[in-house]
Amino acid sequence: MNEKKPYNKERQTKISFSELVELIGTTCDYKFCIVDDNIDDELMKLAAKHGIDLTGYKHVIETSGVQHSEKRHGRSSNDRTPLTLEDYLLVPYIIKNRDKLSISTSKTRQRESTVLVYEKQIGLSFYYVEEIRVGKKSLAFQTLYKRTSKNPSE
């Protein structure tokens, strides 16, 4: 069994989105990809209302975010509508063609962060959540899940 190695900034590798999707379920070290480096006007205006300037930001996905989603909402989870590999490939489409966009606060035991929630109806309701990382100027994949109803808590 592969052992996860400690964080090492020099080992951080940029890979393509399709390669990242292929890594789901494998052990890999801090790989990331840039999904899109274009922040649209609606997103800029929403963030500005909350005092955040997204100039120069990029949409990014790291393996840690994908692994989190896979653990909580993937094929081996207890989620009623588990994610498939094809669902991850919808992320760029959801970002650009969202039905609804909102901003909120996400709290974990360690910290509080500002997140963007994208909603898109594609047969099912998809919810894609990105964390706004001010220091890194990135909008980072936090989680992805889907529901059969419009209510994400069901």
C-alpha positions in Angstrom: 0.0 0.0 0.0 1.3 3.4 -0.9 2.0 5.7 2.0 1.0 9.4 1.7 4.1 11.6 1.8 4.3 14.8 3.8 3.7 18.1 2.0 6.6 19.4 0.0 6.1 22.5 -2.1 8.8 21.5 -4.6 6.9 18.3 -5.4 3.7 20.2 -6.3 2.9 19.3 -9.9 0.6 20.9 -12.4 -1.4 18.3 -14.4 -4.3 18.3 -16.8 -7.8 18.0 -15.5 -8.4 14.7 -17.2 -5.2 13.4 -15.6 -6.4 14.6 -12.2 -9.7 12.8 -12.7 -7.8 9.6 -13.5 -6.0 9.9 -10.1 -9.2 9.6 -8.1 -8.9 6.8 -5.7 -5.1 6.6 -6.0 -2.4 8.0 -3.7 -0.8 11.0 -5.1 1.1 14.0 -3.7 -0.4 17.4 -3.9 -1.1 17.6 -7.6 -3.2 20.3 -9.0 -4.6 21.7 -12.2 -6.0 25.0 -13.4 -9.5 24.5 -14.6 -10.0 28.1 -15.8 -8.1 31.3 -15.4 -11.0 33.5 -16.5 -13.3 34.9 -13.7 -16.5 36.1 -15.3 -18.3 39.4 -14.4 -21.1 37.9 -12.4 -18.6 36.2 -10.1 -16.4 39.3 -9.8 -19.5 41.4 -8.8 -20.7 38.9 -6.3 -17.3 38.7 -4.6 -16.9 42.5 -4.7 -20.1 42.8 -2.7 -18.4 40.8 0.0 -15.2 42.9 -0.2 -13.2 40.4 -2.2 -11.4 41.4 -5.4 -10.9 38.3 -7.7 -8.6 40.0 -10.2 -5.9 37.5 -11.2 -7.6 34.5 -9.6 -7.9 31.1 -11.2 -10.2 28.1 -10.7 -8.0 25.3 -9.5 -8.5 21.7 -8.4 -6.1 19.8 -6.1 -6.1 16.1 -5.5 -6.9 16.7 -1.8 -10.3 18.3 -2.8 -11.1 15.5 -5.2 -10.2 12.9 -2.6 -12.4 14.6 0.0 -15.4 14.5 -2.5 -14.7 10.9 -3.4 -14.6 9.9 0.3 -17.8 11.8 1.2 -19.8 11.6 -2.0 -18.1 9.0 -4.2 -18.7 5.4 -5.3 -17.6 3.9 -1.9 -19.4 6.4 0.2 -22.9 6.1 1.7 -24.2 8.9 -0.5 -27.5 8.1 -2.1 -26.4 9.6 -5.4 -22.7 8.8 -5.5 -20.4 10.7 -7.9 -19.0 9.0 -11.0 -15.8 9.9 -12.8 -18.0 11.6 -15.5 -19.4 13.9 -12.9 -16.0 15.4 -12.1 -15.6 16.1 -15.8 -18.7 18.4 -15.6 -16.9 20.8 -13.2 -15.7 23.3 -15.9 -19.2 23.2 -17.5 -20.9 23.8 -14.1 -18.6 26.8 -13.4 -19.4 28.4 -16.8 -23.1 27.4 -17.2 -24.3 27.6 -13.6 -28.0 28.1 -12.8 -27.3 29.7 -9.5 -24.3 31.2 -7.7 -24.0 32.1 -4.1 -21.3 33.0 -1.6 -21.3 31.8 2.0 -19.1 30.8 4.9 -17.8 27.3 5.6 -16.7 26.3 9.0 -14.4 23.4 9.9 -12.8 22.5 13.2 -9.6 24.3 12.1 -10.9 27.4 10.4 -13.6 29.4 8.7 -13.4 30.1 5.0 -15.5 31.9 2.3 -16.9 29.6 -0.4 -18.7 29.9 -3.7 -21.5 27.5 -4.3 -22.4 26.8 -7.9 -25.7 25.0 -8.7 -26.5 23.4 -12.0 -29.5 21.2 -13.0 -28.3 18.5 -15.4 -30.9 15.8 -14.9 -29.9 15.9 -11.2 -29.0 19.0 -9.2 -25.2 19.4 -9.0 -23.5 21.4 -6.3 -19.9 22.5 -6.8 -18.2 24.4 -3.9 -15.0 26.4 -4.3 -13.0 27.9 -1.4 -11.8 31.5 -2.0 -8.0 31.4 -1.2 -7.0 35.0 -0.9 -3.3 34.4 -0.3 -2.9 32.0 -3.3 -5.3 34.0 -5.5 -7.2 30.9 -6.3 -10.8 29.5 -6.2 -10.1 25.9 -5.1 -12.2 22.8 -5.4 -13.7 22.1 -2.0 -16.4 19.5 -2.8 -18.8 18.3 -5.4 -22.1 16.4 -4.9 -25.4 15.8 -6.6 -29.0 15.4 -5.4 -32.2 14.1 -7.0 -34.1 17.0 -5.5 -33.5 20.7 -5.4 -32.7 20.6 -1.7 -29.0 19.7 -1.1 -29.7 18.5 2.5 -32.0 15.7 1.3 
